[in-house]
Amino acid sequence: MLDEIKAADAAGIDAIYLAHQKSAHDAALALHQGYAAGGATETLKTAASEIVPVVEAHRAELAKLAPGT
């Protein structure tokens, strides 16, 4: 990601950053949803299920910054 940002012109930096944020939040959401549904440790399953709405809220805010991503 940093190499892409360094190589980008001023107009492209935000788009690159937001695309990477979307990808990272999508991965985090899938990880936490997966563990919440089928994890081996109950306390970690609870923690994972509690973080899902937080990640979803972050994705919603990201969508406001980068519509269509």
SEVO-890597 format. One record per atom (N, C-alpha, C, O): residue number from 1; atom name; chain; z, y, x; residue in one letter. Coordinates in steps of 0.05 Angstrom, whole numbers, plus 5000, padded with zeros to 4 digits. Each point is the difference from the previous one (the first is absolute). Layout:
! residues N
- k, a, c, Z, Y, X, r
- NUM, CA, A, Z, Y, X, A
...
! end
This chain:
! residues 69
- k, a, c, Z, Y, X, r
- 1, N, A, 5000, 4976, 5016, M
- 1, CA, A, 5000, 5024, 4984, M
- 1, C, A, 5000, 5025, 5017, M
- 1, O, A, 4985, 5019, 4995, M
- 2, N, A, 5032, 4982, 5026, L
- 2, CA, A, 5001, 5024, 5016, L
- 2, C, A, 4974, 5006, 5014, L
- 2, O, A, 4992, 5023, 5002, L
- 3, N, A, 4995, 4956, 5007, D
- 3, CA, A, 4974, 5005, 5013, D
- 3, C, A, 4980, 5011, 4980, D
- 3, O, A, 4984, 5018, 5008, D
- 4, N, A, 5016, 4973, 4968, E
- 4, CA, A, 4982, 5010, 4979, E
- 4, C, A, 5006, 5030, 4995, E
- 4, O, A, 4982, 5016, 4997, E
- 5, N, A, 5044, 4991, 5001, I
- 5, CA, A, 5007, 5027, 4995, I
- 5, C, A, 4992, 5018, 5023, I
- 5, O, A, 4990, 5022, 4996, I
- 6, N, A, 5015, 4969, 5028, K
- 6, CA, A, 4993, 5015, 5024, K
- 6, C, A, 4970, 5006, 5001, K
- 6, O, A, 4992, 5021, 5009, K
- 7, N, A, 4992, 4959, 4982, A
- 7, CA, A, 4971, 5003, 5002, A
- 7, C, A, 4988, 5015, 4976, A
- 7, O, A, 4977, 5009, 5002, A
- 8, N, A, 5039, 4995, 4978, A
- 8, CA, A, 4990, 5014, 4975, A
- 8, C, A, 4998, 5030, 5004, A
- 8, O, A, 5015, 5012, 5015, A
- 9, N, A, 4967, 4999, 4969, D
- 9, CA, A, 5000, 5030, 4999, D
- 9, C, A, 5022, 5009, 4981, D
- 9, O, A, 5012, 4983, 4986, D
- 10, N, A, 4993, 5042, 5012, A
- 10, CA, A, 5021, 5011, 4984, A
- 10, C, A, 4998, 4991, 4971, A
- 10, O, A, 5020, 4994, 4987, A
- 11, N, A, 4956, 5005, 5003, A
- 11, CA, A, 4996, 4993, 4971, A
- 11, C, A, 5005, 4971, 4995, A
- 11, O, A, 5007, 4993, 4977, A
- 12, N, A, 4991, 4990, 5043, G
- 12, CA, A, 5003, 4971, 4996, G
- 12, C, A, 5028, 4989, 5004, G
- 12, O, A, 5006, 4978, 4992, G
- 13, N, A, 5011, 5038, 5021, I
- 13, CA, A, 5027, 4990, 5007, I
- 13, C, A, 5016, 4992, 4975, I
- 13, O, A, 5011, 4979, 4999, I
- 14, N, A, 4989, 5038, 4980, D
- 14, CA, A, 5016, 4994, 4976, D
- 14, C, A, 4990, 4974, 4987, D
- 14, O, A, 5016, 4983, 4992, D
- 15, N, A, 4958, 5014, 5006, A
- 15, CA, A, 4988, 4976, 4987, A
- 15, C, A, 5008, 4975, 5015, A
- 15, O, A, 5007, 4980, 4988, A
- 16, N, A, 4992, 5021, 5039, I
- 16, CA, A, 5007, 4977, 5016, I
- 16, C, A, 5030, 4993, 4996, I
- 16, O, A, 5007, 4977, 4996, I
- 17, N, A, 5009, 5043, 5006, Y
- 17, CA, A, 5029, 4997, 4997, Y
- 17, C, A, 5007, 4988, 4972, Y
- 17, O, A, 5015, 4981, 4998, Y
- 18, N, A, 4974, 5030, 4982, L
- 18, CA, A, 5005, 4991, 4972, L
- 18, C, A, 4990, 4972, 4996, L
- 18, O, A, 5013, 4984, 4986, L
- 19, N, A, 4964, 5009, 5025, A
- 19, CA, A, 4990, 4972, 4998, A
- 19, C, A, 5019, 4980, 5013, A
- 19, O, A, 5005, 4979, 4989, A
- 20, N, A, 5006, 5029, 5034, H
- 20, CA, A, 5019, 4982, 5013, H
- 20, C, A, 5026, 4998, 4985, H
- 20, O, A, 5013, 4979, 4999, H
- 21, N, A, 4996, 5043, 4989, Q
- 21, CA, A, 5024, 5000, 4984, Q
- 21, C, A, 4997, 4981, 4976, Q
- 21, O, A, 5018, 4985, 4993, Q
- 22, N, A, 4958, 5017, 4994, K
- 22, CA, A, 4995, 4983, 4977, K
- 22, C, A, 5001, 4970, 5008, K
- 22, O, A, 5012, 4984, 4987, K
- 23, N, A, 4975, 5010, 5035, S
- 23, CA, A, 4999, 4973, 5010, S
- 23, C, A, 5028, 4989, 5007, S
- 23, O, A, 5007, 4978, 4993, S
- 24, N, A, 5009, 5039, 5020, A
- 24, CA, A, 5027, 4992, 5007, A
- 24, C, A, 5018, 4996, 4975, A
- 24, O, A, 5016, 4982, 4999, A
- 25, N, A, 4981, 5036, 4982, H
- 25, CA, A, 5016, 4997, 4975, H
- 25, C, A, 4991, 4976, 4983, H
- 25, O, A, 5016, 4987, 4988, H
- 26, N, A, 4958, 5008, 5012, D
- 26, CA, A, 4990, 4976, 4986, D
- 26, C, A, 5012, 4974, 5013, D
- 26, O, A, 5008, 4982, 4986, D
- 27, N, A, 4992, 5018, 5041, A
- 27, CA, A, 5011, 4977, 5014, A
- 27, C, A, 5030, 4997, 4995, A
- 27, O, A, 5011, 4978, 4995, A
- 28, N, A, 5004, 5045, 5005, A
- 28, CA, A, 5028, 4999, 4995, A
- 28, C, A, 5006, 4991, 4972, A
- 28, O, A, 5019, 4984, 4995, A
- 29, N, A, 4966, 5025, 4986, L
- 29, CA, A, 5004, 4992, 4972, L
- 29, C, A, 4996, 4970, 4997, L
- 29, O, A, 5016, 4986, 4987, L
- 30, N, A, 4962, 5004, 5024, A
- 30, CA, A, 4995, 4971, 4998, A
- 30, C, A, 5022, 4983, 5014, A
- 30, O, A, 5008, 4980, 4989, A
- 31, N, A, 5001, 5030, 5034, L
- 31, CA, A, 5022, 4986, 5014, L
- 31, C, A, 5025, 4998, 4983, L
- 31, O, A, 5011, 4979, 4996, L
- 32, N, A, 4997, 5044, 4993, H
- 32, CA, A, 5025, 5001, 4985, H
- 32, C, A, 4998, 4985, 4973, H
- 32, O, A, 5018, 4986, 4992, H
- 33, N, A, 4959, 5017, 4995, Q
- 33, CA, A, 4996, 4985, 4975, Q
- 33, C, A, 5000, 4970, 5005, Q
- 33, O, A, 5012, 4985, 4985, Q
- 34, N, A, 4975, 5007, 5037, G
- 34, CA, A, 4999, 4971, 5006, G
- 34, C, A, 5028, 4989, 5007, G
- 34, O, A, 5007, 4978, 4990, G
- 35, N, A, 5008, 5037, 5025, Y
- 35, CA, A, 5027, 4990, 5007, Y
- 35, C, A, 5018, 5000, 4976, Y
- 35, O, A, 5016, 4982, 4996, Y
- 36, N, A, 4982, 5039, 4988, A
- 36, CA, A, 5016, 5002, 4975, A
- 36, C, A, 4995, 4976, 4982, A
- 36, O, A, 5018, 4990, 4987, A
- 37, N, A, 4957, 5001, 5012, A
- 37, CA, A, 4993, 4977, 4983, A
- 37, C, A, 5006, 4973, 5012, A
- 37, O, A, 5006, 4981, 4985, A
- 38, N, A, 4993, 5016, 5041, G
- 38, CA, A, 5003, 4974, 5011, G
- 38, C, A, 5015, 4998, 5026, G
- 38, O, A, 4997, 4980, 5015, G
- 39, N, A, 5018, 5039, 4991, G
- 39, CA, A, 5015, 5000, 5026, G
- 39, C, A, 5022, 4979, 5000, G
- 39, O, A, 5009, 4990, 4979, G
- 40, N, A, 5001, 5004, 5045, A
- 40, CA, A, 5019, 4979, 5003, A
- 40, C, A, 5029, 5009, 4998, A
- 40, O, A, 5018, 4984, 4995, A
- 41, N, A, 4987, 5042, 5010, T
- 41, CA, A, 5027, 5010, 5000, T
- 41, C, A, 5005, 5019, 4977, T
- 41, O, A, 4985, 5020, 4997, T
- 42, N, A, 5034, 4974, 4986, E
- 42, CA, A, 5005, 5016, 4976, E
- 42, C, A, 5005, 5029, 5005, E
- 42, O, A, 4989, 5017, 4986, E
- 43, N, A, 5027, 4990, 5034, T
- 43, CA, A, 5006, 5028, 5005, T
- 43, C, A, 4975, 5015, 5009, T
- 43, O, A, 4996, 5023, 4992, T
- 44, N, A, 4987, 4964, 5023, L
- 44, CA, A, 4975, 5013, 5009, L
- 44, C, A, 4980, 5001, 4977, L
- 44, O, A, 4985, 5019, 4998, L
- 45, N, A, 5016, 4961, 4984, K
- 45, CA, A, 4983, 5002, 4976, K
- 45, C, A, 5008, 5024, 4983, K
- 45, O, A, 4982, 5014, 4990, K
- 46, N, A, 5044, 4990, 5007, T
- 46, CA, A, 5009, 5023, 4985, T
- 46, C, A, 4992, 5026, 5013, T
- 46, O, A, 4990, 5019, 4987, T
- 47, N, A, 5013, 4983, 5039, A
- 47, CA, A, 4992, 5024, 5015, A
- 47, C, A, 4970, 5005, 4997, A
- 47, O, A, 4992, 5023, 4996, A
- 48, N, A, 4992, 4956, 5006, A
- 48, CA, A, 4971, 5003, 4997, A
- 48, C, A, 4993, 5009, 4973, A
- 48, O, A, 4982, 5017, 4997, A
- 49, N, A, 5031, 4973, 4982, S
- 49, CA, A, 4994, 5008, 4973, S
- 49, C, A, 5008, 5029, 4995, S
- 49, O, A, 4988, 5014, 4984, S
- 50, N, A, 5033, 4995, 5029, E
- 50, CA, A, 5009, 5028, 4997, E
- 50, C, A, 4981, 5019, 5014, E
- 50, O, A, 4998, 5023, 4991, E
- 51, N, A, 4989, 4969, 5030, I
- 51, CA, A, 4982, 5018, 5014, I
- 51, C, A, 4973, 5002, 4987, I
- 51, O, A, 4985, 5020, 5005, I
- 52, N, A, 5007, 4961, 4979, V
- 52, CA, A, 4974, 5000, 4987, V
- 52, C, A, 4995, 5027, 4985, V
- 52, O, A, 4979, 5012, 5004, V
- 53, N, A, 5039, 4997, 4979, P
- 53, CA, A, 4994, 5025, 4986, P
- 53, C, A, 4998, 5024, 5018, P
- 53, O, A, 4986, 5019, 4994, P
- 54, N, A, 5029, 4980, 5029, V
- 54, CA, A, 4998, 5022, 5019, V
- 54, C, A, 4972, 5001, 5012, V
- 54, O, A, 4988, 5022, 5002, V
- 55, N, A, 5002, 4955, 5006, V
- 55, CA, A, 4973, 4999, 5012, V
- 55, C, A, 4980, 5008, 4979, V
- 55, O, A, 4980, 5014, 5007, V
- 56, N, A, 5023, 4977, 4969, E
- 56, CA, A, 4982, 5008, 4979, E
- 56, C, A, 5000, 5030, 4995, E
- 56, O, A, 4979, 5012, 4996, E
- 57, N, A, 5044, 5000, 5006, A
- 57, CA, A, 5002, 5030, 4997, A
- 57, C, A, 4986, 5014, 5023, A
- 57, O, A, 4986, 5020, 4996, A
- 58, N, A, 5017, 4969, 5028, H
- 58, CA, A, 4986, 5011, 5023, H
- 58, C, A, 4970, 4998, 4997, H
- 58, O, A, 4985, 5019, 5006, H
- 59, N, A, 5005, 4959, 4983, R
- 59, CA, A, 4972, 4996, 4996, R
- 59, C, A, 4990, 5020, 4979, R
- 59, O, A, 4977, 5010, 5002, R
- 60, N, A, 5039, 4995, 4977, A
- 60, CA, A, 4992, 5019, 4980, A
- 60, C, A, 4997, 5029, 5011, A
- 60, O, A, 4982, 5014, 4993, A
- 61, N, A, 5037, 4993, 5024, E
- 61, CA, A, 4999, 5026, 5013, E
- 61, C, A, 4975, 5002, 5019, E
- 61, O, A, 4987, 5020, 5001, E
- 62, N, A, 5008, 4958, 5013, L
- 62, CA, A, 4977, 4999, 5017, L
- 62, C, A, 4974, 5004, 4984, L
- 62, O, A, 4982, 5014, 5009, L
- 63, N, A, 5017, 4973, 4968, A
- 63, CA, A, 4976, 5003, 4983, A
- 63, C, A, 4995, 5029, 4991, A
- 63, O, A, 4978, 5008, 4996, A
- 64, N, A, 5044, 5007, 5001, K
- 64, CA, A, 4997, 5028, 4993, K
- 64, C, A, 4987, 5016, 5023, K
- 64, O, A, 4986, 5019, 4996, K
- 65, N, A, 5021, 4973, 5028, L
- 65, CA, A, 4989, 5013, 5024, L
- 65, C, A, 4971, 4992, 5006, L
- 65, O, A, 4984, 5016, 5011, L
- 66, N, A, 5010, 4959, 4982, A
- 66, CA, A, 4974, 4989, 5007, A
- 66, C, A, 4989, 4985, 4976, A
- 66, O, A, 4999, 4976, 5000, A
- 67, N, A, 4992, 5039, 4979, P
- 67, CA, A, 4989, 4986, 4977, P
- 67, C, A, 4977, 4981, 5007, P
- 67, O, A, 4983, 5007, 5016, P
- 68, N, A, 5017, 4971, 4971, G
- 68, CA, A, 4979, 4980, 5005, G
- 68, C, A, 5005, 4981, 5022, G
- 68, O, A, 4983, 4983, 5007, G
- 69, N, A, 5041, 5019, 5006, T
- 69, CA, A, 5006, 4981, 5022, T
- 69, C, A, 5018, 4978, 4990, T
- 69, O, A, 5008, 4983, 5015, T
! end
